[in-house]
Amino acid sequence: MTGSNDKHRTKRIHRLKRGLAILGLVALLALGFASAGALARGSSLLDAITGSTDTTATDTGAASDSTSAAAPTTSADTTTAADTTTTDTTNGNGKGPKGSLNTAPTSGGNAAASPDQCANGSGLPQGMTCTWQNGDLNPQNSFYREGDSVPHREVVTGLTNGPHVLIIAYDTIQNGKHAYDYLTTYNRTITGADAGVAGCSGLTTDSLHQIPAGADAPASPVANRYMSICNGSITDVKLGTLAADQQQIEIDFTSTASTAVIAWGGHVASDVDWGIGNGAGSINGSPYHMFLTSIDGGGGAQDRQMKASAIAPVASVVTNASSGTATVGAHVHDTATLSGNAGGTSGSVAFFVCSDPSSFVACASGGTSVGSTSVTTSTNGGTAQSPDFVVPGTGFYCFRAEYTPDASSGYSAALGYNATQQSANNGGECFSVTKLDSSVTTAIHNAAHAVITSAAIGATVHDSATVTGTQAGGTPTGTVTFTVYSSPDCTTGGVAGTPVALSGGVADPSQTAVQTAGGISFSAHYNGSTTYNESTSVGCEQLSPVKLDSSVTTAIHNAAHAVITSAAIGATVHDSATVTGTQAGGTPTGTVTFTVY
């Protein structure tokens, strides 16, 4: 029995020693002691009181505990080290890590950062001040639209005066839709946002280091993209890793106090930049994130979420051009019908037109501005009609409507465009433009440029043409081709000349021609333009020939054909005649009638 009691007493002693060891470890961690000597002295004292030593112990668990108790004297704070990897490996949505971001500490500094985001309230009109919080943004505490900039800040503490490096990141794509597509100045949308930290009298916006937009940004990001800081200065802002739909940004800054605040805005991707249904408002359910990656290489990774439902819905936009076909100079307008479930679509609609020479092409971006009009609201929507667009030329045209909500609207900006030709209010944005008809009149001119309808044989003449259009189409341009015929009726011997350019609607002169004895004729063909159809002069333009003057000289001959002026009575004589014309007319032909008196 004595041996059994001793064995139980020994086990109780070891349990007491293990308890002391644990309490001692807690005390050392709390008070910062590095030595386990106190534990050893406590153990020796217990041995003296109980008359027992470890040499008789058979509890192997107690022996392993004594090894564990000594470990803190040679190890750093493993809990703090673990915090520098990540606190949310699934990004809060069960998808797994977003990408390979550099979160490992590179220095043992004491700096720490706490990310916050701006809850601007859920009511309308949209709130312009911030309640900074480290929780989610959702419909109960915030109201943002596509295209807005959500203010974010990092409150960095434990700083020494001098240079530091803050690395942040943001989700660019979520569920195949664009989320935060780039960063902007923090108060771009929420103009009343401030630092919100004691000891910071205000944020100073850096103007020297524009935040790079990154590969997942739209083609034309806003220019207002700068970091702001309190108690320091920004020395550089540059792109970091782009991985798994997440963009990293490095912010280099110099602090002038132990606490600094750095602020920026996350631009909420918009259909206006990415096309219908591709903005953040179309993300289905899953939140997207702004991340703290590290401060001076450590500090622990954290993220702040924005629920997709915190973004105002995108209004539906159905558009109709006023006609599916038009002519040059015609007036065409577009009508946008907006609808949704968030009340009237108050605001304005800007209209644009794109054209293509060969086919209908949706006017997704760019184009010619037609103007902007206010929306006439209804219970859950509204309508807006564009100013008239005066068609400048032929081709294929398509409208685009861009809805911009006002402060009282419960919607995000929206687009309406397609490549459908309008027909019976089918929602078509497009119309085709045909050429206008033209007409040609002509006039033949002599060498003195007088208008003539006949000319002497051999005379040099030319033609001119006047092309007429419509008031809507304006004065025709282009060229006219003249054809000269050797026949008087435009049927044979036609020779086309080099096209003559119109000037003020007139083509003059044509190639020259020489009048023949049988008469010549002209025709003129207008070759058309982007505005006008081709046309040909009506009928055949004839030039009647005018005979040349001739002269006749005669000589009387005797039987020997000698020219005589007298003859014996009864002598036989005859006459001869020489007909003279002109060089132009050549040697006369025909007959001469002699009369003997």
C-alpha positions as CSV (number, residue, x, y, z in Angstrom):
1,M,0.0,0.0,0.0
2,T,2.9,2.3,0.8
3,G,4.4,1.8,-2.7
4,S,1.0,2.5,-4.3
5,N,0.5,5.7,-2.2
6,D,4.0,6.9,-3.1
7,K,3.2,6.4,-6.8
8,H,0.0,8.4,-6.6
9,R,1.7,11.1,-4.6
10,T,4.4,11.3,-7.3
11,K,1.8,11.7,-10.1
12,R,0.0,14.5,-8.1
13,I,3.3,16.3,-7.7
14,H,4.0,16.1,-11.4
15,R,0.6,17.4,-12.2
16,L,1.2,20.3,-9.8
17,K,4.6,21.0,-11.4
18,R,2.9,20.9,-14.9
19,G,0.3,23.4,-13.7
20,L,3.1,25.7,-12.3
21,A,4.9,25.4,-15.6
22,I,1.9,26.5,-17.6
23,L,1.2,29.4,-15.2
24,G,4.8,30.4,-15.3
25,L,4.7,30.4,-19.2
26,V,1.7,32.6,-19.1
27,A,3.3,34.9,-16.6
28,L,6.5,35.1,-18.7
29,L,4.6,35.9,-21.9
30,A,2.6,38.6,-20.1
31,L,5.5,40.2,-18.2
32,G,8.2,39.7,-20.8
33,F,10.6,37.6,-18.8
34,A,13.0,35.6,-20.9
35,S,14.3,33.1,-18.3
36,A,12.7,30.0,-16.9
37,G,14.8,30.1,-13.8
38,A,11.8,31.0,-11.7
39,L,10.1,27.9,-12.8
40,A,13.1,25.8,-11.8
41,R,13.2,27.5,-8.4
42,G,9.5,26.9,-8.0
43,S,10.0,23.2,-8.9
44,S,12.9,22.8,-6.4
45,L,10.8,24.4,-3.6
46,L,8.0,22.0,-4.4
47,D,10.5,19.1,-4.2
48,A,11.8,20.2,-0.9
49,I,8.3,20.5,0.5
50,T,7.2,17.1,-0.8
51,G,10.5,15.3,-0.4
52,S,10.2,14.2,-4.0
53,T,12.4,14.6,-7.1
54,D,11.9,14.1,-10.9
55,T,14.3,11.1,-10.9
56,T,11.6,8.8,-9.6
57,A,8.9,10.1,-11.9
58,T,7.4,7.7,-14.4
59,D,4.9,10.1,-16.0
60,T,6.3,10.7,-19.5
61,G,3.7,13.3,-20.2
62,A,5.2,15.5,-17.5
63,A,8.6,15.1,-18.9
64,S,7.5,16.3,-22.3
65,D,5.7,19.3,-20.7
66,S,8.9,20.4,-19.1
67,T,10.5,20.6,-22.5
68,S,7.5,22.6,-23.8
69,A,7.8,25.1,-20.9
70,A,11.3,26.1,-21.9
71,A,10.4,26.7,-25.6
72,P,9.3,30.4,-25.2
73,T,12.8,31.4,-24.2
74,T,14.1,30.7,-27.8
75,S,11.1,31.6,-30.0
76,A,9.5,34.8,-31.2
77,D,5.7,35.5,-31.0
78,T,4.5,32.8,-33.3
79,T,1.0,34.2,-33.2
80,T,2.1,37.5,-34.6
81,A,4.2,35.8,-37.3
82,A,1.2,33.7,-38.4
83,D,-0.9,36.9,-38.7
84,T,1.4,38.1,-41.5
85,T,0.2,35.5,-44.0
86,T,-3.6,36.0,-44.3
87,T,-6.7,36.3,-42.1
88,D,-9.1,35.3,-44.8
89,T,-7.9,32.6,-47.2
90,T,-11.2,32.4,-48.9
91,N,-11.8,36.1,-49.3
92,G,-15.0,35.6,-47.4
93,N,-16.9,33.9,-50.3
94,G,-15.5,30.3,-50.3
95,K,-13.6,30.8,-53.6
96,G,-10.1,30.2,-52.2
97,P,-7.1,32.5,-52.3
98,K,-7.4,35.2,-55.0
99,G,-3.7,35.2,-56.1
100,S,-0.1,35.1,-55.1
101,L,0.4,38.3,-53.3
102,N,3.6,39.1,-51.4
103,T,2.4,39.2,-47.8
104,A,5.6,37.9,-46.1
105,P,7.2,40.4,-43.7
106,T,10.6,41.8,-44.8
107,S,11.4,43.7,-41.7
108,G,10.7,43.5,-38.0
109,G,9.2,47.0,-37.6
110,N,6.3,47.9,-35.3
111,A,4.1,49.5,-38.0
112,A,0.6,48.3,-38.2
113,A,-2.3,49.3,-40.6
114,S,-6.0,49.1,-40.2
115,P,-8.2,49.4,-43.4
116,D,-11.5,51.1,-43.3
117,Q,-14.1,52.0,-45.9
118,C,-16.8,54.7,-46.2
119,A,-20.4,53.9,-45.3
120,N,-22.3,56.9,-46.7
121,G,-25.8,56.0,-45.6
122,S,-28.6,54.2,-47.4
123,G,-31.0,57.0,-48.2
124,L,-31.5,59.3,-51.1
125,P,-30.2,61.7,-52.2
126,Q,-26.8,60.0,-51.9
127,G,-24.9,60.7,-48.8
128,M,-21.8,62.9,-49.2
129,T,-20.1,62.1,-45.8
130,C,-18.4,59.1,-44.4
131,T,-18.9,56.8,-41.4
132,W,-15.6,55.0,-41.5
133,Q,-15.9,51.3,-40.7
134,N,-14.1,48.0,-40.9
135,G,-17.2,46.0,-41.7
136,D,-19.0,45.2,-45.0
137,L,-20.6,47.9,-47.1
138,N,-24.2,46.8,-47.8
139,P,-27.6,48.2,-48.7
140,Q,-28.3,49.0,-45.1
141,N,-25.4,51.3,-44.6
142,S,-24.4,52.5,-48.1
143,F,-25.6,53.6,-51.5
144,Y,-23.2,53.8,-54.4
145,R,-23.7,53.7,-58.2
146,E,-21.6,52.3,-60.9
147,G,-18.9,54.8,-61.9
148,D,-18.7,56.1,-58.3
149,S,-15.5,56.1,-56.2
150,V,-15.8,54.4,-52.8
151,P,-13.5,56.1,-50.3
152,H,-11.0,53.8,-48.5
153,R,-8.3,54.5,-46.0
154,E,-5.5,52.9,-44.1
155,V,-4.8,54.2,-40.6
156,V,-1.1,53.3,-40.1
157,T,0.3,53.4,-36.6
158,G,3.6,52.6,-34.9
159,L,5.6,54.6,-37.5
160,T,9.0,56.1,-37.2
161,N,9.7,59.3,-39.2
162,G,11.0,58.3,-42.6
163,P,10.2,56.1,-45.6
164,H,7.7,53.3,-45.5
165,V,6.0,51.0,-48.0
166,L,2.2,50.2,-48.0
167,I,0.9,47.5,-50.4
168,I,-2.8,47.2,-51.1
169,A,-4.8,45.2,-53.6
170,Y,-8.3,45.1,-55.0
171,D,-10.6,42.7,-56.9
172,T,-10.8,43.7,-60.6
173,I,-13.1,40.9,-61.7
174,Q,-15.7,39.0,-59.8
175,N,-17.9,36.3,-61.3
176,G,-16.9,37.4,-64.8
177,K,-18.0,41.0,-64.2
178,H,-15.8,44.0,-63.5
179,A,-15.6,45.1,-59.9
180,Y,-13.2,47.8,-58.8
181,D,-11.5,48.5,-62.1
182,Y,-9.0,51.2,-60.9
183,L,-8.3,53.6,-58.1
184,T,-9.0,57.3,-57.8
185,T,-8.7,60.2,-55.4
186,Y,-10.7,59.3,-52.3
187,N,-13.2,62.2,-52.4
188,R,-14.0,62.1,-56.1
189,T,-17.6,61.1,-55.4
190,I,-18.2,61.5,-51.7
191,T,-17.0,65.0,-51.5
192,G,-17.5,65.3,-47.7
193,A,-15.2,62.4,-46.8
194,D,-12.4,63.3,-44.4
195,A,-9.5,61.6,-42.6
196,G,-11.7,60.9,-39.5
197,V,-8.7,60.3,-37.2
198,A,-7.6,62.3,-34.2
199,G,-4.3,64.1,-34.8
200,C,-5.1,64.5,-38.6
201,S,-6.3,67.9,-39.4
202,G,-6.9,67.0,-43.0
203,L,-5.7,64.9,-46.0
204,T,-3.3,66.3,-48.5
205,T,-3.8,65.0,-52.0
206,D,-0.6,64.2,-53.9
207,S,-0.4,65.7,-57.4
208,L,2.9,64.3,-58.6
209,H,2.3,60.5,-58.6
210,Q,-0.9,59.5,-60.5
211,I,-2.2,56.1,-59.5
212,P,-1.5,53.7,-62.5
213,A,-4.7,52.4,-63.9
214,G,-3.6,48.8,-64.5
215,A,-4.3,46.2,-67.2
216,D,-7.9,45.6,-66.0
217,A,-8.9,49.3,-66.3
218,P,-11.1,50.6,-69.1
219,A,-9.6,52.5,-72.1
220,S,-10.3,56.0,-70.6
221,P,-10.1,56.1,-66.8
222,V,-10.7,59.4,-65.1
223,A,-7.7,61.7,-64.6
224,N,-8.4,62.3,-60.9
225,R,-6.3,59.4,-59.6
226,Y,-4.1,60.4,-56.7
227,M,-3.4,59.2,-53.2
228,S,-4.0,61.5,-50.2
229,I,-2.1,61.4,-46.9
230,C,-2.2,62.9,-43.5
231,N,1.1,63.3,-41.5
232,G,3.4,62.5,-44.4
233,S,4.0,62.7,-48.1
234,I,3.6,60.3,-51.0
235,T,6.9,59.6,-52.8
236,D,5.7,57.0,-55.4
237,V,2.7,55.0,-56.4
238,K,3.2,52.0,-58.7
239,L,1.6,48.8,-60.0
240,G,2.3,45.5,-58.2
241,T,1.3,42.0,-59.1
242,L,-1.7,41.3,-61.3
243,A,-2.9,37.8,-60.4
244,A,-6.2,36.0,-60.3
245,D,-8.3,39.0,-61.2
246,Q,-6.7,41.1,-58.4
247,Q,-4.4,44.2,-58.9
248,Q,-1.8,45.1,-56.3
249,I,-0.7,48.7,-55.7
250,E,2.5,49.8,-53.9
251,I,2.4,53.2,-52.1
252,D,5.8,54.6,-51.0
253,F,5.5,57.3,-48.4
254,T,7.4,59.3,-45.8
255,S,5.8,59.7,-42.4
256,T,6.2,62.7,-40.2
257,A,4.4,61.3,-37.2
258,S,3.8,57.9,-35.5
259,T,0.3,57.7,-37.1
260,A,-0.5,58.4,-40.7
261,V,-3.7,58.1,-42.8
262,I,-3.6,57.2,-46.5
263,A,-6.8,57.4,-48.5
264,W,-8.0,56.6,-52.0
265,G,-11.1,55.7,-53.9
266,G,-12.1,52.4,-55.4
267,H,-13.8,53.1,-58.8
268,V,-16.9,50.9,-59.2
269,A,-16.9,49.5,-62.7
270,S,-19.6,50.8,-64.9
271,D,-21.6,49.6,-68.0
272,V,-20.7,53.0,-69.6
273,D,-17.0,51.8,-69.7
274,W,-17.5,48.0,-70.2
275,G,-20.7,47.6,-72.1
276,I,-24.2,46.6,-71.2
277,G,-24.3,44.1,-68.3
278,N,-20.6,44.1,-67.6
279,G,-20.4,46.6,-64.7
280,A,-20.2,45.9,-61.0
281,G,-24.0,46.3,-60.6
282,S,-24.4,43.0,-62.6
283,I,-22.2,41.0,-60.2
284,N,-24.5,38.2,-58.9
285,G,-24.4,38.1,-55.2
286,S,-20.7,37.7,-54.3
287,P,-18.9,40.6,-52.6
288,Y,-15.7,42.1,-53.9
289,H,-12.8,43.3,-51.8
290,M,-10.2,45.9,-51.1
291,F,-7.1,44.4,-49.4
292,L,-4.4,45.4,-47.1
293,T,-1.4,43.3,-48.2
294,S,1.4,44.6,-46.0
295,I,3.0,47.6,-44.3
296,D,6.8,47.6,-44.4
297,G,6.6,43.9,-45.4
298,G,4.5,42.9,-42.4
299,G,1.4,43.9,-40.5
300,G,-1.0,41.1,-41.5
301,A,-3.2,40.8,-44.6
302,Q,-6.8,42.1,-44.2
303,D,-9.6,42.8,-46.5
304,R,-12.9,44.8,-46.6
305,Q,-15.9,43.7,-48.6
306,M,-18.5,45.5,-50.6
307,K,-21.6,43.5,-51.3
308,A,-22.9,43.8,-54.8
309,S,-26.3,44.8,-53.5
310,A,-24.8,48.0,-52.2
311,I,-24.6,49.2,-55.8
312,A,-27.7,50.9,-57.3
313,P,-29.4,48.8,-60.0
314,V,-28.8,49.6,-63.7
315,A,-31.9,50.9,-65.4
316,S,-33.1,49.1,-68.5
317,V,-32.8,51.3,-71.6
318,V,-34.9,50.6,-74.7
319,T,-34.3,52.9,-77.6
320,N,-36.0,53.6,-81.0
321,A,-34.7,55.7,-83.8
322,S,-37.5,57.8,-85.4
323,S,-37.0,56.1,-88.8
324,G,-35.3,53.1,-90.3
325,T,-34.4,54.9,-93.5
326,A,-33.6,58.5,-94.3
327,T,-32.0,60.7,-97.0
328,V,-29.1,63.1,-96.7
329,G,-30.2,66.2,-94.9
330,A,-33.1,64.6,-93.2
331,H,-33.8,65.1,-89.4
332,V,-33.7,61.9,-87.3
333,H,-34.1,61.6,-83.5
334,D,-33.8,58.8,-80.9
335,T,-36.1,58.1,-78.0
336,A,-34.9,56.3,-74.9
337,T,-37.4,54.5,-72.6
338,L,-36.0,53.7,-69.2
339,S,-37.4,51.3,-66.6
340,G,-36.6,49.5,-63.3
341,N,-37.8,48.8,-59.8
342,A,-36.2,51.7,-58.0
343,G,-38.7,54.5,-58.8
344,G,-38.5,57.1,-61.5
345,T,-35.4,57.4,-63.5
346,S,-34.7,61.1,-62.9
347,G,-31.6,62.5,-64.5
348,S,-30.6,63.0,-68.2
349,V,-29.8,61.1,-71.3
350,A,-26.9,61.9,-73.6
351,F,-27.3,60.7,-77.2
352,F,-24.6,59.8,-79.7
353,V,-24.5,58.6,-83.3
354,C,-22.0,56.4,-85.0
355,S,-21.8,55.7,-88.8
356,D,-20.4,53.1,-91.1
357,P,-20.2,53.2,-94.9
358,S,-21.2,49.5,-95.4
359,S,-23.2,48.0,-92.6
360,F,-25.0,48.6,-89.2
361,V,-22.5,48.7,-86.4
362,A,-23.6,49.1,-82.7
363,C,-22.5,52.5,-81.3
364,A,-21.0,51.0,-78.1
365,S,-18.7,54.0,-77.6
366,G,-17.5,57.2,-79.2
367,G,-19.5,58.7,-82.1
368,T,-20.8,62.2,-82.6
369,S,-22.6,63.9,-79.8
370,V,-26.2,64.7,-80.6
371,G,-26.9,66.4,-77.3
372,S,-28.5,65.7,-73.9
373,T,-32.1,66.0,-72.6
374,S,-33.7,65.6,-69.2
375,V,-35.7,62.5,-68.5
376,T,-39.5,62.8,-68.1
377,T,-40.0,60.4,-65.2
378,S,-42.8,58.0,-64.5
379,T,-43.5,55.7,-61.6
380,N,-40.7,53.2,-62.4
381,G,-38.9,54.7,-65.3
382,G,-39.1,57.6,-67.7
383,T,-38.4,58.7,-71.3
384,A,-36.1,61.1,-73.1
385,Q,-36.0,62.2,-76.7
386,S,-32.8,63.3,-78.4
387,P,-32.4,66.6,-80.3
388,D,-32.7,66.1,-84.1
389,F,-29.7,64.7,-85.9
390,V,-29.2,66.2,-89.4
391,V,-27.9,63.4,-91.6
392,P,-24.7,64.6,-93.3
393,G,-24.2,61.8,-95.9
394,T,-25.2,58.4,-97.0
395,G,-24.3,55.2,-95.0
396,F,-25.5,53.3,-92.0
397,Y,-26.1,55.1,-88.7
398,C,-26.8,53.9,-85.1
399,F,-27.7,55.8,-82.0
400,R,-26.4,55.3,-78.4
401,A,-28.2,56.5,-75.3
402,E,-26.3,57.1,-72.0
403,Y,-28.4,57.6,-68.9
404,T,-26.9,59.7,-66.1
405,P,-28.9,59.6,-62.9
406,D,-29.3,62.7,-60.7
407,A,-28.8,62.8,-56.9
408,S,-32.4,61.6,-56.3
409,S,-32.3,58.6,-58.6
410,G,-32.1,55.1,-57.2
411,Y,-30.3,53.8,-60.3
412,S,-26.8,53.6,-61.7
413,A,-25.8,55.0,-65.1
414,A,-27.1,52.9,-68.0
415,L,-26.6,52.4,-71.7
416,G,-28.8,51.6,-74.7
417,Y,-27.4,50.6,-78.1
418,N,-27.7,47.9,-80.7
419,A,-27.1,47.2,-84.4
420,T,-30.8,46.7,-85.3
421,Q,-32.5,48.8,-88.0
422,Q,-35.6,50.5,-86.6
423,S,-38.9,49.0,-87.8
424,A,-42.3,49.5,-86.2
425,N,-40.8,50.5,-82.8
426,N,-38.8,47.3,-82.5
427,G,-36.2,48.9,-80.3
428,G,-33.9,49.5,-83.3
429,E,-31.3,52.2,-82.9
430,C,-30.2,52.2,-86.5
431,F,-31.2,53.7,-89.9
432,S,-29.8,53.7,-93.4
433,V,-29.3,56.8,-95.5
434,T,-29.8,56.7,-99.3
435,K,-28.5,59.2,-101.8
436,L,-30.5,62.1,-103.2
437,D,-31.4,62.4,-106.8
438,S,-29.5,64.9,-109.0
439,S,-30.2,66.4,-112.5
440,V,-27.9,67.7,-115.2
441,T,-28.4,70.5,-117.7
442,T,-25.9,71.4,-120.5
443,A,-25.0,74.2,-122.9
444,I,-22.6,74.2,-125.9
445,H,-20.3,77.2,-126.2
446,N,-18.3,78.7,-129.1
447,A,-14.7,79.9,-128.8
448,A,-15.9,83.2,-127.2
449,H,-17.8,81.1,-124.6
450,A,-21.2,82.3,-125.9
451,V,-23.9,79.7,-125.7
452,I,-24.8,78.4,-129.2
453,T,-27.1,75.8,-130.8
454,S,-25.5,75.8,-134.2
455,A,-22.0,76.4,-135.5
456,A,-20.3,76.9,-138.8
457,I,-18.7,73.8,-140.2
458,G,-15.2,73.5,-138.8
459,A,-15.8,75.7,-135.8
460,T,-14.3,74.7,-132.5
461,V,-16.9,74.3,-129.7
462,H,-17.1,72.9,-126.1
463,D,-19.8,71.8,-123.7
464,S,-20.6,72.7,-120.0
465,A,-22.8,71.0,-117.4
466,T,-24.7,72.3,-114.3
467,V,-25.6,69.6,-111.7
468,T,-28.5,70.4,-109.4
469,G,-29.3,68.7,-106.1
470,T,-31.7,69.6,-103.2
471,Q,-31.6,72.2,-100.5
472,A,-31.0,69.4,-97.9
473,G,-28.1,67.9,-99.8
474,G,-26.5,71.1,-100.7
475,T,-24.5,71.9,-103.8
476,P,-23.4,68.7,-105.6
477,T,-19.7,67.8,-105.8
478,G,-17.8,65.3,-107.8
479,T,-17.1,65.1,-111.6
480,V,-18.9,65.1,-114.9
481,T,-17.9,63.1,-118.0
482,F,-18.7,64.6,-121.4
483,T,-19.1,62.5,-124.5
484,V,-18.9,64.0,-128.1
485,Y,-20.7,62.2,-130.9
486,S,-19.8,62.5,-134.6
487,S,-23.5,62.1,-135.4
488,P,-26.1,64.7,-134.7
489,D,-28.3,62.4,-132.6
490,C,-25.9,60.9,-130.0
491,T,-25.9,57.5,-131.6
492,T,-22.5,56.9,-133.3
493,G,-18.9,58.0,-133.0
494,G,-19.1,58.8,-129.2
495,V,-15.8,59.6,-127.5
496,A,-15.7,60.2,-123.7
497,G,-13.4,62.8,-122.3
498,T,-11.5,63.1,-119.0
499,P,-13.9,63.7,-116.1
500,V,-14.2,67.4,-115.2
501,A,-14.5,68.4,-111.6
502,L,-17.6,70.4,-110.4
503,S,-17.0,73.8,-109.0
504,G,-20.1,75.4,-107.4
505,G,-22.1,72.7,-109.2
506,V,-20.8,73.5,-112.6
507,A,-18.4,71.5,-114.8
508,D,-16.8,73.7,-117.5
509,P,-15.3,73.4,-120.0
510,S,-15.5,69.9,-121.6
511,Q,-13.1,68.7,-124.1
512,T,-13.3,70.6,-127.4
513,A,-14.8,69.4,-130.7
514,V,-15.0,70.5,-134.3
515,Q,-18.3,71.0,-136.0
516,T,-18.8,68.8,-139.1
517,A,-20.9,69.2,-142.1
518,G,-23.3,66.7,-140.8
519,G,-23.4,68.1,-137.3
520,I,-22.2,66.8,-133.9
521,S,-23.8,66.2,-130.5
522,F,-23.0,66.1,-126.8
523,S,-24.1,64.3,-123.6
524,A,-23.0,64.8,-120.0
525,H,-23.0,62.3,-117.2
526,Y,-22.7,63.2,-113.5
527,N,-20.7,60.5,-111.7
528,G,-22.4,61.0,-108.3
529,S,-21.1,61.5,-104.7
530,T,-21.7,60.3,-101.2
531,T,-24.7,62.5,-101.2
532,Y,-26.1,62.4,-104.7
533,N,-27.0,59.6,-107.2
534,E,-25.5,59.7,-110.7
535,S,-27.5,61.4,-113.4
536,T,-27.2,62.1,-117.2
537,S,-28.3,65.1,-119.2
538,V,-31.8,64.7,-120.6
539,G,-32.0,63.9,-124.3
540,C,-29.2,64.5,-126.9
541,E,-27.6,67.9,-127.1
542,Q,-27.4,68.6,-130.8
543,L,-25.3,71.2,-132.6
544,S,-26.6,72.1,-136.1
545,P,-24.1,72.8,-138.8
546,V,-24.0,76.2,-140.5
547,K,-22.6,76.2,-144.2
548,L,-19.6,78.3,-145.1
549,D,-19.6,81.0,-147.7
550,S,-18.3,80.2,-151.2
551,S,-17.2,82.2,-154.2
552,V,-17.4,81.4,-157.9
553,T,-15.1,82.7,-160.7
554,T,-15.7,81.8,-164.3
555,A,-13.9,81.8,-167.6
556,I,-15.2,81.3,-171.2
557,H,-13.3,79.0,-173.4
558,N,-13.1,78.3,-177.1
559,A,-13.1,74.9,-178.7
560,A,-9.4,74.7,-178.0
561,H,-10.2,75.4,-174.3
562,A,-8.3,78.7,-174.5
563,V,-9.8,81.4,-172.3
564,I,-11.3,84.0,-174.5
565,T,-13.2,87.1,-174.0
566,S,-14.5,87.4,-177.6
567,A,-15.3,85.0,-180.4
568,A,-16.2,85.1,-184.1
569,I,-19.9,84.9,-185.0
570,G,-20.9,81.3,-185.1
571,A,-17.9,80.0,-183.0
572,T,-18.6,77.3,-180.4
573,V,-17.6,78.3,-176.8
574,H,-18.2,77.0,-173.3
575,D,-17.8,78.3,-169.8
576,S,-16.0,77.0,-166.6
577,A,-16.4,77.9,-163.0
578,T,-14.0,77.7,-160.0
579,V,-15.7,77.5,-156.6
580,T,-13.6,78.7,-153.6
581,G,-14.4,78.0,-150.0
582,T,-12.4,78.3,-146.7
583,Q,-9.5,76.5,-145.2
584,A,-11.8,75.2,-142.5
585,G,-14.3,73.9,-145.0
586,G,-11.8,72.5,-147.4
587,T,-12.3,72.2,-151.1
588,P,-15.9,72.7,-152.1
589,T,-17.8,69.9,-153.6
590,G,-21.2,69.7,-155.3
591,T,-22.4,71.1,-158.6
592,V,-22.4,74.3,-160.6
593,T,-25.3,75.3,-162.8
594,F,-24.3,77.4,-165.8
595,T,-26.8,79.7,-167.5
596,V,-26.2,81.0,-171.1
597,Y,-27.8,84.2,-172.0
